[in-house]
Amino acid sequence: MEYVTFTELLRKRIAEMTINDQLRFAIEVCKRLYPRYAGFSDKHDWGDPELLLDAILACEHALDRRKDIQLVTSLRSRIEDITPDTDDFGDYDGSYALNASNAVGHTLQFVLDGSAENILNAAICYYDTVDLIVNGSNVLEDAAIKRHPLIKEARQFLLGQ
């Protein structure tokens, strides 16, 4: 499947979800990416994995109609402060952590504005991370990357297949 087709299908899937299902989906994306951020933070002694967890928890609270706009706004700003600049870290871990914190940031923004584009962006952060993992493991041709089990699993998860 071509990337453009994949993103069109992903956009369609997200549009068909309820608002709560969109939020649940984004929270699951964040939870899947969190270990990459934590690993980066341990390796580089930089960032704040606990803040990322607090932000994910605040998103979960929004599912239970316990949305605290002031807290979510504050967390959104604070997540930006712990989002690594990949120019400062010369390894894939910095990119993984960037994607993890961006996914959380998009999910927090969704709690604030309800825009499904934020859910799409969080999902793309997950897919990009898996793509980086596969591309970083060894040099594969495009066709082999598309067939790689991690890519296939990521697409199945994101497309709900």
N, C-alpha and C positions, 0 to 999 in steps of 0.2 A: 504494500500500500504506500502510495506517495504521501509525503508529509502534508501537502495541501489538502488532499482527500481526508487524511487523518484529522487535521484541525477542523475541517468542515463538519465531519461526523461528531467530533467532540463538542463543537459549538452547538450543534443540533441537539445532542444529548442533554447538555446543560440547560438549553432553552426549554426542554420538555420537563425538567425537574421542577418540583415545588421549591419555594424559597428555603424551607427547612432542609430539603434533600440537597439542595445546592450547598448549603452551609455544612451539612454532614459530610458531603463529598470533599469539600475543601479542607475540613478538619482532618479527615483521613489522609489526604495528601500531605498535610503538615506533619502529621504523626509519622508518616513513612519517611519524610525527609529529615526529621529531627535528629536521628542518630548520626547523620552526616555532619550536622552542625556541631553536635556534641564532640564528635571525633576531631573535627577541625579545632575546636576550642581547646581540647586537651593537648593536641599536638603543638599548637602555636601559642598556648597560654594567652588567648585573646578571645574576647566575646563574652557572652553571658547566656549559657544554655538554660538557666533557670528562668530568665526573662522570657525566652521563647516559650517555655512550658507555661508560664503565667499567661502569656498571650493566647495560647491554644486553649487554656482553661477558660479564659474570658469569652472566647468564641463559643465554647461548649455551653457556658452560662446563657448566652444569647439564645440558644436552642430552647432553653427552659423558660424563656421570657424573663430572664433576669439580666437583661442587657443594661449595662452601665455605660452610657455614652461618654461620660467624662473619663472613666477608666480606659475604655477602648481607644479614645482619642489620645490619651497619654501614652498608652502602650504602643500605639501606631508610631508616635514620634520617637519613643525610646527604642523601638525595633530598628529604626533607621540608624541610630547611633551604634548598634552592634552588628550592622550589616557590613561584612568585609568588602574592601576594595580589592579586586583581584590583582591589581597592579602591585599591591603591597605584599602579596603572598604568591610565590612562584610555583604553586602546585595545584593539582586538581581539587584538593581539599578546600581551597579558598573559593573555587567555583561552586562546589557542592554546598558550602555554607552560605554563599551568596543566594543560591536558589532556595535554600531552606528558609532563610530569613525573609526573602522576597515573597515566598508563598504565604508565610504568616502575615506579612504586611498586607498582601492582597486580600487575605481572608478577613483581617481586621477592617480593612476598608469596605469590604462587602457588608460587614455588620453595620457600618455607618451609613452606607448609601444604597445597598441592595442591588448594585449593578452586577449583572451576571458576567460582565467582562472581567471582573475581578476573579471570579471562579475560574474562568478560562485561563487567565494569567497564572493563577496558582497551579493549575493542572499542567500547564506548559513548563513551569519550573520543575515539576516532577519528571516530566518526559525528558527535558533537557539534561537533567541529572543522570538519568538512566543512559541516555545517549552518550554523555561524557564518560561514564563508567565503561561502557562497551568500547568506545573509541580509544579509551586510555589503556585498555587491557592488552591490546595488540593491534597491529595494522590489519584491518579487514577491508575488503572491497565493499562498496555500497550494498550490493546484493546480499552479502553475508551479514552485514549489519542489520538489514531489514528482517533477516531470518533468525537472528540471534535470540535465544530463549528469553533474555532479560528484556529485550525490546518488545517481543511478542507479549510477554506478561504485562509490561507497562501499558501497552495498547489495549489489552483485554481489560485491565483494571479501569483505565480511563474511559473506555468506550462501553463499559458495563457488559462485556461479553462473557 
